[in-house]
Amino acid sequence: MATKKSAGASKNGRDSQPKYLGVKIGHGEVAFHGAVLVRQRGTDVMPGKNVGMGRDHTLYALKEGKVEFKKKRKIHFDNSVVMKKIVHVI
């Protein structure tokens, strides 16, 4: 019987790559056409004026302008009220 485990059988050799999520262009900064504003999982931040949303919920600028973050009251289907963040390019 061997007293040592054979080589190459590491149990902790897994790690996922970083996803680099978050706000890329902040409030008051200038965004160009097509610039990524927010990378996110799900719609934590909603698109506003002149902002498009990709299929992975990435928000990007449709026009050149200044970035603004605002909050808006939204009513859910069960009549609960939540504050949602919205990004605009003005």
Residue pairs with C-beta under 8 A, 6 or more apart in sequence:
19 39
19 41
20 39
21 39
21 40
21 41
22 38
22 39
22 40
23 37
23 38
23 45
24 35
24 36
24 37
24 38
24 39
25 31
25 35
25 36
25 37
25 61
25 67
26 67
27 67
27 68
27 69
28 66
28 67
28 68
29 66
29 67
30 64
30 65
30 66
30 67
31 37
31 61
31 64
31 65
31 66
31 67
31 89
32 61
32 64
33 61
33 62
33 63
33 64
34 60
34 61
35 60
35 61
36 58
36 59
36 60
37 51
37 59
37 60
37 61
37 67
37 87
37 89
38 44
38 45
38 58
38 59
38 87
39 58
40 57
40 58
40 59
41 57
42 57
43 53
43 57
44 85
45 59
45 69
45 85
45 86
45 87
46 72
46 84
46 85
46 86
46 87
47 53
47 59
47 86
47 87
48 68
48 70
48 86
48 87
48 88
48 89
49 88
49 89
49 90
50 61
50 62
50 63
50 65
50 88
50 89
50 90
51 59
51 60
51 61
51 62
51 87
51 88
51 89
52 59
52 60
52 61
52 62
53 59
53 60
54 60
59 87
61 67
61 89
62 89
63 89
64 89
65 89
65 90
66 89
66 90
67 87
67 88
67 89
68 87
68 88
68 89
68 90
69 85
69 86
69 87
69 88
70 85
70 86
70 87
70 88
71 83
71 84
71 85
71 86
72 83
72 84
72 86
73 81
73 82
73 83
73 84
74 81
74 82
74 83
74 84
75 81
76 82
